[in-house]
Amino acid sequence: MINDVLSKFAEKFNDDLNRVMNELKGGTLVSAMRYSVTGGGKRLRPFMVLLAAEMGGLTYDDVFPLMVGIELVHTYSLVHDDLPCMDDDDFRRGRKSTHAAFGEAMGVLAGDALLNFAYEYMLSNAVKAKNVGGYITAVSCIMVRAGYMGMLGGQSYDVDEEIKKQFKREDFINMYSGKTGALFQAALGAGAFVSGLSEDDLTALLKCGTYLGVAFQLKDDIDDLTQDEKGVDEKEKKPCLTMLSTFTTQSAKEFVLLNRDVAKDVIKDVKGSENLSALIDYLLTFPQETESHSDKEGVSSVDNAV
């Protein structure tokens, strides 16, 4: 079962990541960085790097620095997302968020430091790579998709008050493609670049990252709604800005399932993609799934939903 593989991976990766973080020297800032990184999570993005790299014959050790880098980038984004000027969340994964534990200013600095250290760590290990050129391109893939054209660009939709006044489904798809899809793209693309996969395989994996990212984020919205039927923010009891506002709950589930199938379909010809396909199923399947979702009226994939 892919969930067991992911769980074992996360256990090993957490131990190795902790060793990297424990080697850092410094005071409160380093403590805040370590606190942020050890906050839990499935470690999906580094796992996706490994799955794509394995398609090209590489191993865990070959891509460990890239896995560390993308997880640090993801962690920095969560630290900043929790800040009072953003989502203003004092808790994440059952404990205080970084700024709540260390102060707002230190939260900002911890996020900045994690982002900087991510690139520092990846680039400092480039000379050890089997394919240095592919490795550098993989780092670039992560950097670009974490930036203004990717993750940060998607996040900007969430704080742009003019856009938020009349959010349309197209805006949500752009936001989700950036906030979540871009780092999924980065993970799969980095693994593809460093392992020397073909241009066709790379293109397929990047497309898969987008479909998976948008559907994953929407499923998260649905899961939140299931836990809180009113769909409100626990802290301020304010309406959540989610793609669910453009769907019924049922049609949202259909959208997730259809894009799950498209994400799997685009990688079906990529040799060694079986584990990635199994991961997509694991992430995007509901407990009681509708039997048929390919012919529902009004439901389409990311390509046609705008």
Backbone as CSV, one residue per row, in Angstrom:
resi,resn,N_x,N_y,N_z,CA_x,CA_y,CA_z,C_x,C_y,C_z
1,MET,0.843,-1.202,0.000,0.000,0.000,0.000,0.882,1.259,0.000
2,ILE,0.527,2.203,-0.871,1.364,3.389,-1.011,1.382,4.227,0.258
3,ASN,0.311,4.190,1.059,0.317,4.954,2.307,1.351,4.411,3.283
4,ASP,1.577,3.099,3.253,2.614,2.519,4.104,4.007,2.927,3.620
5,VAL,4.170,2.947,2.300,5.448,3.390,1.723,5.710,4.838,2.095
6,LEU,4.682,5.679,1.983,4.824,7.090,2.331,5.151,7.253,3.808
7,SER,4.496,6.482,4.656,4.731,6.573,6.097,6.168,6.185,6.461
8,LYS,6.665,5.116,5.853,8.048,4.692,6.116,9.046,5.718,5.569
9,PHE,8.723,6.265,4.404,9.573,7.308,3.843,9.640,8.500,4.787
10,ALA,8.472,8.955,5.265,8.420,10.138,6.135,9.220,9.916,7.413
11,GLU,9.160,8.702,7.953,9.911,8.398,9.169,11.417,8.532,8.933
12,LYS,11.899,7.958,7.842,13.330,8.046,7.532,13.714,9.480,7.187
13,PHE,12.903,10.124,6.363,13.223,11.482,5.935,13.245,12.438,7.122
14,ASN,12.312,12.293,8.041,12.289,13.160,9.217,13.562,13.016,10.041
15,ASP,14.022,11.791,10.213,15.269,11.571,10.965,16.446,12.264,10.273
16,ASP,16.524,12.105,8.961,17.637,12.695,8.218,17.522,14.219,8.159
17,LEU,16.308,14.717,8.006,16.096,16.164,7.986,16.442,16.777,9.333
18,ASN,16.074,16.101,10.410,16.407,16.597,11.751,17.915,16.679,11.941
19,ARG,18.643,15.713,11.390,20.106,15.759,11.503,20.658,16.986,10.782
20,VAL,20.101,17.293,9.622,20.537,18.490,8.888,20.270,19.742,9.718
21,MET,19.080,19.834,10.285,18.718,21.030,11.050,19.525,21.129,12.346
22,ASN,19.846,20.008,12.946,20.598,20.023,14.204,22.048,20.437,14.010
23,GLU,22.522,20.398,12.770,23.891,20.838,12.486,24.009,22.363,12.419
24,LEU,22.880,23.043,12.340,22.910,24.504,12.257,23.284,25.106,13.605
25,LYS,24.059,26.155,13.567,24.480,26.839,14.786,23.806,28.203,14.852
26,GLY,23.363,28.573,16.039,22.736,29.877,16.189,21.831,29.911,17.402
27,GLY,21.191,31.049,17.593,20.348,31.250,18.762,18.875,31.030,18.474
28,THR,18.084,32.029,18.830,16.636,31.906,18.739,16.166,31.691,17.304
29,LEU,16.824,32.330,16.346,16.411,32.176,14.956,16.517,30.717,14.525
30,VAL,17.627,30.077,14.832,17.799,28.670,14.458,16.795,27.800,15.203
31,SER,16.511,28.132,16.456,15.505,27.381,17.216,14.141,27.489,16.549
32,ALA,13.818,28.685,16.066,12.546,28.880,15.378,12.509,28.115,14.058
33,MET,13.631,28.066,13.374,13.706,27.286,12.126,13.466,25.808,12.412
34,ARG,14.156,25.294,13.427,13.991,23.874,13.771,12.559,23.580,14.190
35,TYR,11.991,24.460,14.986,10.615,24.290,15.454,9.661,24.196,14.272
36,SER,9.865,25.035,13.284,8.995,25.057,12.113,9.093,23.760,11.327
37,VAL,10.307,23.276,11.147,10.538,22.091,10.314,10.043,20.826,10.986
38,THR,10.060,20.779,12.308,9.680,19.566,13.026,8.197,19.549,13.382
39,GLY,7.399,20.354,12.709,5.976,20.460,13.031,5.102,19.371,12.448
40,GLY,5.689,18.386,11.782,4.906,17.287,11.243,4.580,17.464,9.781
41,GLY,3.595,16.698,9.304,3.223,16.723,7.896,3.569,15.410,7.220
42,LYS,2.940,15.159,6.078,3.140,13.898,5.375,4.454,13.843,4.604
43,ARG,5.092,14.995,4.359,6.310,15.093,3.546,6.024,14.665,2.106
44,LEU,4.887,15.104,1.595,4.475,14.728,0.249,5.425,15.216,-0.823
45,ARG,5.869,16.454,-0.711,6.672,17.040,-1.786,8.031,16.359,-1.932
46,PRO,8.760,16.113,-0.842,10.002,15.351,-1.020,9.740,13.929,-1.519
47,PHE,8.630,13.335,-1.107,8.286,12.001,-1.594,8.049,12.016,-3.099
48,MET,7.418,13.071,-3.601,7.193,13.190,-5.041,8.506,13.369,-5.794
49,VAL,9.442,14.117,-5.206,10.774,14.227,-5.822,11.369,12.841,-5.999
50,LEU,11.299,12.031,-4.938,11.882,10.689,-4.984,11.169,9.807,-6.009
51,LEU,9.833,9.855,-6.040,9.097,9.019,-6.982,9.490,9.341,-8.424
52,ALA,9.604,10.635,-8.740,9.989,11.016,-10.104,11.438,10.634,-10.392
53,ALA,12.314,10.812,-9.415,13.729,10.472,-9.609,13.914,8.976,-9.806
54,GLU,13.131,8.175,-9.102,13.229,6.722,-9.243,12.828,6.265,-10.639
55,MET,11.964,7.037,-11.305,11.592,6.701,-12.686,12.810,6.758,-13.609
56,GLY,13.812,7.533,-13.222,15.033,7.628,-13.999,16.192,6.849,-13.406
57,GLY,15.918,6.012,-12.403,16.934,5.135,-11.849,17.728,5.687,-10.684
58,LEU,17.349,6.848,-10.138,18.079,7.403,-9.001,17.513,6.901,-7.676
59,THR,18.261,7.152,-6.608,17.895,6.645,-5.290,17.645,7.790,-4.314
60,TYR,17.200,7.422,-3.126,16.960,8.377,-2.033,18.184,9.261,-1.791
61,ASP,19.343,8.639,-1.664,20.556,9.404,-1.381,20.910,10.362,-2.516
62,ASP,20.619,9.973,-3.745,20.941,10.813,-4.893,20.199,12.142,-4.853
63,VAL,18.982,12.132,-4.334,18.147,13.342,-4.396,17.820,13.907,-3.021
64,PHE,18.493,13.411,-1.993,18.187,13.888,-0.640,18.291,15.411,-0.508
65,PRO,19.339,16.069,-1.031,19.397,17.533,-0.893,18.214,18.244,-1.552
66,LEU,17.744,17.730,-2.676,16.579,18.329,-3.336,15.321,18.123,-2.496
67,MET,15.218,16.974,-1.860,14.067,16.709,-0.997,14.076,17.629,0.209
68,VAL,15.241,17.836,0.789,15.357,18.771,1.903,14.966,20.176,1.445
69,GLY,15.498,20.573,0.300,15.241,21.920,-0.191,13.771,22.200,-0.389
70,ILE,13.052,21.290,-1.047,11.651,21.574,-1.326,10.803,21.527,-0.053
71,GLU,11.199,20.709,0.905,10.451,20.688,2.163,10.690,21.966,2.962
72,LEU,11.893,22.506,2.914,12.163,23.777,3.588,11.396,24.916,2.930
73,VAL,11.308,24.895,1.608,10.522,25.912,0.904,9.060,25.812,1.315
74,HIS,8.539,24.602,1.348,7.146,24.409,1.761,6.926,24.887,3.190
75,THR,7.876,24.560,4.079,7.738,24.954,5.480,7.764,26.469,5.631
76,TYR,8.659,27.131,4.906,8.702,28.595,4.972,7.363,29.192,4.551
77,SER,6.748,28.596,3.523,5.470,29.131,3.043,4.391,29.001,4.111
78,LEU,4.422,27.920,4.884,3.448,27.739,5.955,3.689,28.716,7.096
79,VAL,4.952,28.930,7.431,5.292,29.888,8.495,4.776,31.276,8.145
80,HIS,4.998,31.707,6.919,4.524,33.019,6.498,3.012,33.050,6.330
81,ASP,2.423,31.945,5.888,0.972,31.882,5.710,0.235,32.074,7.033
82,ASP,0.855,31.658,8.131,0.225,31.763,9.446,0.332,33.164,10.061
83,LEU,1.158,34.019,9.498,1.417,35.334,10.097,0.141,36.172,10.205
84,PRO,0.090,37.100,11.156,-1.096,37.950,11.326,-1.494,38.717,10.071
85,CYS,-0.526,39.087,9.241,-0.848,39.832,8.027,-1.372,38.931,6.911
86,MET,-1.321,37.620,7.116,-1.796,36.672,6.106,-3.062,35.990,6.639
87,ASP,-2.961,34.710,7.026,-4.141,33.996,7.520,-4.369,34.182,9.015
88,ASP,-3.361,34.675,9.710,-3.469,34.950,11.144,-3.908,33.715,11.931
89,ASP,-3.126,32.654,11.807,-3.403,31.409,12.525,-2.382,31.209,13.632
90,ASP,-2.862,31.019,14.839,-1.969,30.813,15.982,-1.607,29.354,16.199
91,PHE,-2.269,28.458,15.462,-1.986,27.035,15.626,-1.861,26.362,14.270
92,ARG,-0.982,25.390,14.211,-0.831,24.552,13.020,-0.492,23.138,13.478
93,ARG,-1.253,22.192,12.964,-1.040,20.771,13.271,-0.996,20.496,14.768
94,GLY,-1.910,21.157,15.490,-2.083,20.860,16.903,-1.127,21.528,17.862
95,ARG,-0.297,22.437,17.375,0.572,23.175,18.284,0.693,24.612,17.784
96,LYS,1.317,25.460,18.602,1.437,26.868,18.248,2.200,27.035,16.935
97,SER,1.718,27.928,16.098,2.458,28.258,14.885,3.739,28.989,15.270
98,THR,4.645,29.113,14.331,5.973,29.649,14.649,5.907,31.052,15.218
99,HIS,5.128,31.940,14.614,5.073,33.324,15.117,4.399,33.395,16.481
100,ALA,3.463,32.466,16.756,2.813,32.451,18.063,3.770,31.968,19.144
101,ALA,4.697,31.089,18.757,5.650,30.547,19.722,6.867,31.442,19.925
102,PHE,7.274,32.171,18.869,8.527,32.927,18.926,8.348,34.431,18.702
103,GLY,7.142,34.878,18.426,6.922,36.298,18.138,6.832,36.533,16.638
104,GLU,6.084,37.573,16.271,5.832,37.830,14.860,7.109,38.115,14.078
105,ALA,7.976,38.956,14.623,9.202,39.311,13.908,10.076,38.081,13.678
106,MET,10.188,37.237,14.692,10.998,36.034,14.551,10.340,35.055,13.579
107,GLY,9.016,35.071,13.512,8.324,34.245,12.541,8.669,34.652,11.119
108,VAL,8.697,35.961,10.871,9.087,36.457,9.553,10.512,36.030,9.225
109,LEU,11.407,36.233,10.171,12.812,35.891,9.937,13.018,34.390,9.771
110,ALA,12.287,33.591,10.544,12.416,32.135,10.426,12.002,31.674,9.032
111,GLY,10.905,32.231,8.521,10.488,31.890,7.165,11.520,32.302,6.143
112,ASP,12.019,33.522,6.261,13.063,34.005,5.345,14.295,33.108,5.398
113,ALA,14.687,32.739,6.605,15.899,31.934,6.776,15.723,30.535,6.196
114,LEU,14.539,29.966,6.349,14.286,28.635,5.790,14.351,28.662,4.271
115,LEU,13.800,29.699,3.664,13.853,29.813,2.209,15.302,29.949,1.737
116,ASN,16.045,30.811,2.392,17.442,31.023,2.002,18.274,29.753,2.205
117,PHE,18.038,29.083,3.341,18.804,27.874,3.627,18.452,26.754,2.651
118,ALA,17.209,26.732,2.193,16.812,25.714,1.212,17.707,25.783,-0.015
119,TYR,17.880,26.974,-0.567,18.701,27.132,-1.765,20.186,26.936,-1.448
120,GLU,20.593,27.430,-0.290,21.986,27.240,0.133,22.326,25.759,0.227
121,TYR,21.438,24.981,0.836,21.704,23.552,1.030,21.693,22.809,-0.298
122,MET,20.708,23.102,-1.143,20.652,22.407,-2.433,21.877,22.712,-3.279
123,LEU,22.243,23.989,-3.364,23.358,24.363,-4.238,24.700,23.907,-3.682
124,SER,24.832,23.878,-2.367,26.101,23.446,-1.776,26.350,21.959,-2.020
125,ASN,25.305,21.212,-2.347,25.450,19.779,-2.614,25.486,19.453,-4.101
126,ALA,25.482,20.474,-4.947,25.435,20.236,-6.392,26.649,19.463,-6.898
127,VAL,27.811,19.747,-6.330,29.039,19.105,-6.824,29.045,17.604,-6.573
128,LYS,28.182,17.133,-5.669,28.136,15.703,-5.354,27.182,14.954,-6.271
129,ALA,26.425,15.686,-7.082,25.396,15.056,-7.910,26.008,14.233,-9.035
130,LYS,25.322,13.140,-9.414,25.779,12.329,-10.538,25.648,13.086,-11.852
131,ASN,24.619,13.906,-11.937,24.346,14.701,-13.129,24.238,16.154,-12.693
132,VAL,25.375,16.844,-12.656,25.408,18.197,-12.104,24.494,19.137,-12.884
133,GLY,24.525,19.039,-14.216,23.673,19.911,-15.020,22.199,19.688,-14.748
134,GLY,21.795,18.426,-14.684,20.406,18.105,-14.374,20.028,18.527,-12.966
135,TYR,20.981,18.418,-12.045,20.742,18.813,-10.657,20.494,20.315,-10.564
136,ILE,21.334,21.113,-11.217,21.168,22.564,-11.182,19.835,22.963,-11.811
137,THR,19.459,22.296,-12.903,18.173,22.577,-13.524,17.036,22.208,-12.581
138,ALA,17.203,21.145,-11.805,16.194,20.747,-10.826,16.028,21.822,-9.749
139,VAL,17.155,22.373,-9.281,17.084,23.456,-8.300,16.358,24.654,-8.887
140,SER,16.675,24.976,-10.128,16.011,26.091,-10.802,14.506,25.841,-10.922
141,CYS,14.131,24.601,-11.205,12.723,24.229,-11.301,11.998,24.540,-9.994
142,ILE,12.621,24.215,-8.880,12.026,24.499,-7.574,11.958,26.004,-7.322
143,MET,13.033,26.713,-7.626,13.087,28.152,-7.365,12.019,28.905,-8.151
144,VAL,11.902,28.591,-9.428,10.930,29.294,-10.277,9.513,29.037,-9.798
145,ARG,9.199,27.796,-9.492,7.825,27.468,-9.114,7.486,27.872,-7.693
146,ALA,8.483,28.229,-6.912,8.226,28.782,-5.587,8.050,30.298,-5.631
147,GLY,8.329,30.911,-6.776,8.373,32.360,-6.868,7.099,33.012,-7.367
148,TYR,7.262,34.201,-7.952,6.112,35.029,-8.303,5.263,34.427,-9.410
149,MET,5.860,33.539,-10.229,5.089,32.883,-11.282,4.445,31.584,-10.797
150,GLY,4.719,31.205,-9.556,4.207,29.943,-9.045,3.492,30.104,-7.720
151,MET,4.113,29.584,-6.663,3.475,29.554,-5.358,3.105,30.944,-4.848
152,LEU,4.043,31.885,-4.925,3.753,33.231,-4.429,2.708,33.930,-5.286
153,GLY,2.742,33.673,-6.587,1.723,34.231,-7.452,0.344,33.721,-7.084
154,GLY,0.242,32.437,-6.777,-1.034,31.886,-6.344,-1.480,32.467,-5.021
155,GLN,-0.542,32.629,-4.102,-0.874,33.199,-2.806,-1.362,34.638,-2.933
156,SER,-0.875,35.341,-3.937,-1.265,36.740,-4.093,-2.757,36.891,-4.362
157,TYR,-3.362,35.888,-4.998,-4.809,35.933,-5.222,-5.561,35.969,-3.891
158,ASP,-4.989,35.315,-2.894,-5.654,35.180,-1.604,-5.625,36.479,-0.799
159,VAL,-4.746,37.405,-1.172,-4.632,38.660,-0.411,-4.964,39.888,-1.249
160,ASP,-5.298,39.694,-2.513,-5.648,40.806,-3.401,-7.113,41.162,-3.188
161,GLU,-7.353,42.256,-2.495,-8.721,42.606,-2.113,-9.601,42.912,-3.316
162,GLU,-9.033,43.442,-4.399,-9.828,43.754,-5.583,-10.323,42.472,-6.252
163,ILE,-9.429,41.498,-6.393,-9.835,40.225,-6.993,-10.846,39.513,-6.103
164,LYS,-10.645,39.587,-4.795,-11.503,38.866,-3.867,-12.941,39.373,-3.863
165,LYS,-13.149,40.574,-4.359,-14.508,41.123,-4.385,-15.419,40.338,-5.318
166,GLN,-14.864,39.754,-6.352,-15.679,39.004,-7.303,-14.914,37.785,-7.827
167,PHE,-14.522,36.921,-6.897,-13.753,35.737,-7.254,-14.577,34.822,-8.151
168,LYS,-13.975,34.382,-9.252,-14.604,33.443,-10.168,-13.832,32.122,-10.117
169,ARG,-14.426,31.095,-10.723,-13.766,29.798,-10.691,-12.380,29.870,-11.321
170,GLU,-12.228,30.663,-12.367,-10.918,30.828,-12.997,-9.893,31.356,-12.004
171,ASP,-10.314,32.288,-11.147,-9.394,32.844,-10.153,-8.988,31.786,-9.131
172,PHE,-9.957,30.964,-8.720,-9.634,29.905,-7.776,-8.656,28.902,-8.380
173,ILE,-8.882,28.541,-9.642,-7.983,27.589,-10.293,-6.579,28.175,-10.399
174,ASN,-6.485,29.460,-10.741,-5.170,30.111,-10.785,-4.526,30.136,-9.401
175,MET,-5.336,30.413,-8.380,-4.813,30.470,-7.021,-4.334,29.086,-6.569
176,TYR,-5.144,28.059,-6.796,-4.789,26.713,-6.368,-3.627,26.149,-7.190
177,SER,-3.606,26.490,-8.483,-2.490,26.043,-9.334,-1.180,26.593,-8.816
178,GLY,-1.216,27.827,-8.279,-0.013,28.427,-7.729,0.286,27.958,-6.316
179,LYS,-0.684,28.124,-5.412,-0.446,27.830,-4.000,-0.038,26.382,-3.766
180,THR,-0.680,25.469,-4.464,-0.428,24.044,-4.237,0.181,23.366,-5.459
181,GLY,-0.388,23.603,-6.623,0.062,22.926,-7.823,1.500,23.225,-8.194
182,ALA,1.952,24.450,-7.947,3.306,24.833,-8.365,4.380,24.028,-7.642
183,LEU,4.208,23.795,-6.349,5.216,23.010,-5.631,5.107,21.525,-5.950
184,PHE,3.898,21.045,-6.289,3.790,19.674,-6.779,4.515,19.544,-8.122
185,GLN,4.330,20.546,-8.970,5.086,20.595,-10.225,6.584,20.619,-9.946
186,ALA,6.992,21.451,-9.003,8.414,21.584,-8.677,9.001,20.253,-8.233
187,ALA,8.267,19.528,-7.404,8.749,18.248,-6.895,8.918,17.233,-8.020
188,LEU,7.878,17.080,-8.830,7.939,16.107,-9.919,8.925,16.544,-10.995
189,GLY,8.952,17.842,-11.288,9.886,18.349,-12.285,11.329,18.212,-11.844
190,ALA,11.600,18.489,-10.576,12.970,18.366,-10.065,13.452,16.924,-10.173
191,GLY,12.590,15.979,-9.790,12.964,14.575,-9.899,13.213,14.154,-11.329
192,ALA,12.408,14.712,-12.242,12.567,14.384,-13.664,13.854,14.961,-14.230
193,PHE,14.155,16.212,-13.900,15.362,16.857,-14.413,16.628,16.165,-13.918
194,VAL,16.677,15.899,-12.624,17.915,15.367,-12.058,18.178,13.937,-12.523
195,SER,17.111,13.210,-12.848,17.294,11.820,-13.281,17.345,11.678,-14.795
196,GLY,17.238,12.802,-15.506,17.402,12.774,-16.953,16.257,12.154,-17.723
197,LEU,15.021,12.308,-17.234,13.871,11.792,-17.978,13.701,12.560,-19.283
198,SER,12.967,11.968,-20.201,12.765,12.583,-21.512,11.890,13.820,-21.411
199,GLU,11.900,14.621,-22.463,11.069,15.822,-22.511,9.592,15.459,-22.399
200,ASP,9.176,14.395,-23.048,7.778,13.968,-22.977,7.396,13.561,-21.555
201,ASP,8.283,12.841,-20.888,8.003,12.423,-19.509,7.954,13.634,-18.584
202,LEU,8.868,14.565,-18.776,8.878,15.787,-17.973,7.569,16.554,-18.143
203,THR,7.152,16.728,-19.385,5.912,17.452,-19.652,4.723,16.771,-18.982
204,ALA,4.688,15.450,-19.069,3.594,14.696,-18.455,3.578,14.885,-16.941
205,LEU,4.745,14.858,-16.319,4.821,14.993,-14.864,4.442,16.400,-14.412
206,LEU,4.836,17.406,-15.188,4.469,18.777,-14.838,2.956,18.977,-14.942
207,LYS,2.351,18.421,-15.987,0.888,18.504,-16.121,0.212,17.797,-14.954
208,CYS,0.736,16.641,-14.617,0.195,15.882,-13.499,0.219,16.708,-12.216
209,GLY,1.312,17.447,-11.992,1.428,18.264,-10.793,0.337,19.303,-10.693
210,THR,-0.049,19.899,-11.819,-1.101,20.907,-11.809,-2.450,20.295,-11.483
211,TYR,-2.830,19.227,-12.206,-4.113,18.573,-11.942,-4.193,18.100,-10.492
212,LEU,-3.110,17.476,-10.039,-3.079,16.955,-8.682,-3.173,18.089,-7.662
213,GLY,-2.461,19.175,-7.908,-2.440,20.274,-6.955,-3.794,20.927,-6.774
214,VAL,-4.470,21.231,-7.877,-5.783,21.872,-7.794,-6.788,20.939,-7.122
215,ALA,-6.799,19.673,-7.532,-7.740,18.723,-6.941,-7.431,18.477,-5.465
216,PHE,-6.145,18.416,-5.115,-5.737,18.202,-3.727,-6.215,19.346,-2.840
217,GLN,-6.062,20.582,-3.329,-6.472,21.730,-2.531,-7.988,21.774,-2.365
218,LEU,-8.713,21.458,-3.444,-10.170,21.445,-3.351,-10.645,20.333,-2.417
219,LYS,-10.015,19.168,-2.490,-10.395,18.094,-1.569,-10.150,18.510,-0.130
220,ASP,-9.076,19.257,0.114,-8.810,19.772,1.454,-9.934,20.695,1.904
221,ASP,-10.440,21.522,0.986,-11.584,22.388,1.305,-12.805,21.549,1.676
222,ILE,-13.041,20.504,0.899,-14.190,19.636,1.153,-14.042,18.943,2.504
223,ASP,-12.842,18.467,2.804,-12.601,17.803,4.088,-12.825,18.772,5.245
224,ASP,-12.387,20.027,5.065,-12.620,21.037,6.097,-14.110,21.278,6.294
225,LEU,-14.850,21.307,5.195,-16.287,21.528,5.272,-16.969,20.370,5.984
226,THR,-16.480,19.163,5.744,-17.038,17.986,6.401,-16.829,18.063,7.906
227,GLN,-15.677,18.568,8.309,-15.373,18.693,9.732,-16.153,19.832,10.378
228,ASP,-16.440,20.872,9.587,-17.169,22.034,10.095,-18.230,22.392,9.065
229,GLU,-19.434,21.914,9.258,-20.473,22.011,8.241,-20.786,23.444,7.834
230,LYS,-20.437,24.399,8.653,-20.683,25.797,8.308,-19.566,26.380,7.449
231,GLY,-18.454,25.659,7.336,-17.373,26.123,6.484,-16.819,27.461,6.888
232,VAL,-16.557,27.659,8.165,-16.066,28.937,8.642,-14.717,28.772,9.292
233,ASP,-13.977,29.857,9.343,-12.678,29.879,9.992,-12.879,29.742,11.493
234,GLU,-12.167,28.805,12.101,-12.357,28.539,13.522,-11.979,29.730,14.396
235,LYS,-11.026,30.524,13.945,-10.528,31.609,14.793,-11.452,32.819,14.797
236,GLU,-11.886,33.226,13.582,-12.644,34.464,13.491,-14.087,34.248,13.051
237,LYS,-14.469,32.988,12.764,-15.815,32.685,12.308,-16.191,33.515,11.098
238,LYS,-15.263,33.627,10.156,-15.514,34.370,8.928,-15.594,33.392,7.763
239,PRO,-16.327,33.727,6.697,-16.435,32.814,5.567,-15.067,32.528,4.961
240,CYS,-14.824,31.280,4.622,-13.556,30.910,4.015,-13.581,31.201,2.518
241,LEU,-12.473,31.706,1.996,-12.354,31.967,0.560,-11.844,30.693,-0.094
242,THR,-12.772,29.863,-0.570,-12.392,28.608,-1.182,-13.168,28.397,-2.474
243,MET,-12.665,27.482,-3.267,-13.281,27.153,-4.542,-14.666,26.541,-4.368
244,LEU,-14.987,26.087,-3.171,-16.299,25.508,-2.917,-17.431,26.493,-3.173
245,SER,-17.126,27.776,-3.129,-18.166,28.769,-3.369,-18.679,28.732,-4.804
246,THR,-17.957,28.063,-5.706,-18.374,27.977,-7.111,-18.968,26.615,-7.454
247,PHE,-19.119,25.733,-6.456,-19.630,24.380,-6.660,-20.691,24.062,-5.613
248,THR,-21.506,23.064,-5.886,-22.153,22.335,-4.809,-21.112,21.367,-4.267
249,THR,-21.337,20.862,-3.058,-20.369,19.925,-2.494,-20.224,18.692,-3.376
250,GLN,-21.338,18.194,-3.915,-21.280,17.007,-4.761,-20.500,17.272,-6.045
251,SER,-20.778,18.415,-6.709,-20.062,18.703,-7.958,-18.587,18.982,-7.691
252,ALA,-18.268,19.497,-6.492,-16.857,19.684,-6.125,-16.154,18.334,-6.023
253,LYS,-16.839,17.363,-5.433,-16.256,16.017,-5.347,-16.053,15.434,-6.738
254,GLU,-17.025,15.656,-7.620,-16.889,15.167,-8.988,-15.690,15.809,-9.687
255,PHE,-15.488,17.087,-9.436,-14.352,17.809,-10.019,-13.036,17.199,-9.541
256,VAL,-12.961,16.903,-8.244,-11.758,16.277,-7.685,-11.508,14.924,-8.336
257,LEU,-12.540,14.110,-8.429,-12.378,12.760,-8.962,-12.012,12.768,-10.441
258,LEU,-12.624,13.672,-11.202,-12.304,13.749,-12.619,-10.857,14.171,-12.826
259,ASN,-10.407,15.168,-12.072,-9.027,15.630,-12.225,-8.025,14.636,-11.655
260,ARG,-8.450,13.839,-10.685,-7.621,12.719,-10.242,-7.361,11.766,-11.407
261,ASP,-8.427,11.454,-12.131,-8.289,10.525,-13.248,-7.435,11.119,-14.372
262,VAL,-7.586,12.430,-14.616,-6.776,13.078,-15.647,-5.299,13.080,-15.228
263,ALA,-5.033,13.362,-13.944,-3.653,13.361,-13.443,-2.998,12.003,-13.650
264,LYS,-3.759,10.946,-13.452,-3.230,9.592,-13.670,-3.068,9.297,-15.155
265,ASP,-4.000,9.783,-15.950,-3.975,9.484,-17.375,-2.758,10.109,-18.063
266,VAL,-2.383,11.328,-17.662,-1.290,12.004,-18.366,0.060,11.342,-18.104
267,ILE,0.165,10.531,-17.049,1.442,9.872,-16.747,1.418,8.382,-17.070
268,LYS,0.353,7.906,-17.690,0.213,6.461,-17.895,1.313,5.878,-18.771
269,ASP,1.897,6.702,-19.652,2.956,6.205,-20.530,4.355,6.461,-19.984
270,VAL,4.448,7.033,-18.784,5.753,7.276,-18.166,6.188,6.007,-17.450
271,LYS,7.285,5.437,-17.873,7.766,4.194,-17.285,8.082,4.379,-15.798
272,GLY,7.563,3.480,-14.981,7.842,3.523,-13.549,6.946,4.463,-12.768
273,SER,5.818,4.892,-13.360,4.950,5.870,-12.700,3.871,5.225,-11.833
274,GLU,3.936,3.916,-11.626,2.875,3.214,-10.896,2.728,3.722,-9.457
275,ASN,3.838,3.988,-8.798,3.750,4.466,-7.415,3.161,5.872,-7.344
276,LEU,3.480,6.708,-8.307,2.891,8.041,-8.343,1.392,7.940,-8.588
277,SER,0.989,7.070,-9.481,-0.430,6.869,-9.747,-1.154,6.378,-8.493
278,ALA,-0.517,5.479,-7.754,-1.108,4.980,-6.509,-1.210,6.093,-5.469
279,LEU,-0.205,6.974,-5.427,-0.235,8.106,-4.508,-1.400,9.034,-4.845
280,ILE,-1.616,9.286,-6.130,-2.729,10.142,-6.550,-4.053,9.556,-6.079
281,ASP,-4.218,8.256,-6.250,-5.433,7.595,-5.758,-5.583,7.776,-4.257
282,TYR,-4.493,7.579,-3.539,-4.523,7.691,-2.075,-4.914,9.102,-1.627
283,LEU,-4.393,10.107,-2.294,-4.644,11.486,-1.890,-6.017,12.002,-2.300
284,LEU,-6.566,11.457,-3.371,-7.762,12.058,-3.969,-8.956,11.118,-4.031
285,THR,-9.050,10.195,-3.112,-10.201,9.308,-3.052,-10.993,9.601,-1.785
286,PHE,-12.306,9.721,-1.925,-13.186,9.965,-0.791,-13.605,8.635,-0.164
287,PRO,-13.939,8.631,1.119,-14.320,7.386,1.794,-15.439,6.631,1.082
288,GLN,-16.459,7.351,0.655,-17.547,6.743,-0.102,-17.620,7.439,-1.446
289,GLU,-16.923,6.865,-2.398,-16.773,7.522,-3.687,-17.952,7.238,-4.602
290,THR,-18.375,8.272,-5.333,-19.427,8.103,-6.313,-18.971,7.121,-7.380
291,GLU,-19.866,6.224,-7.789,-19.486,5.177,-8.724,-19.077,5.725,-10.082
292,SER,-19.797,6.714,-10.577,-19.499,7.255,-11.906,-19.332,8.752,-11.811
293,HIS,-18.255,9.265,-12.397,-18.024,10.695,-12.332,-17.509,11.259,-13.646
294,SER,-17.445,10.447,-14.680,-16.878,10.902,-15.940,-17.893,11.568,-16.847
295,ASP,-19.198,11.409,-16.530,-20.202,11.949,-17.428,-21.168,12.885,-16.724
296,LYS,-20.750,13.467,-15.613,-21.612,14.373,-14.878,-21.725,15.704,-15.594
297,GLU,-22.951,16.200,-15.699,-23.151,17.488,-16.355,-22.578,18.595,-15.469
298,GLY,-21.962,19.566,-16.119,-21.471,20.726,-15.397,-20.155,20.522,-14.685
299,VAL,-19.556,19.346,-14.830,-18.276,19.063,-14.190,-17.239,18.822,-15.258
300,SER,-16.077,19.471,-15.120,-15.031,19.311,-16.116,-13.676,19.343,-15.442
301,SER,-12.632,19.047,-16.213,-11.290,19.071,-15.672,-10.783,20.509,-15.562
302,VAL,-9.590,20.645,-14.990,-8.971,21.977,-14.868,-8.888,22.666,-16.228
303,ASP,-8.606,21.893,-17.273,-8.452,22.488,-18.609,-9.706,23.208,-19.070
304,ASN,-10.880,22.680,-18.713,-12.129,23.217,-19.243,-12.944,23.973,-18.212
305,ALA,-12.467,24.027,-16.965,-13.269,24.626,-15.913,-13.224,26.141,-15.916
306,VAL,-12.347,26.743,-16.704,-12.227,28.182,-16.719,-13.023,28.779,-17.882
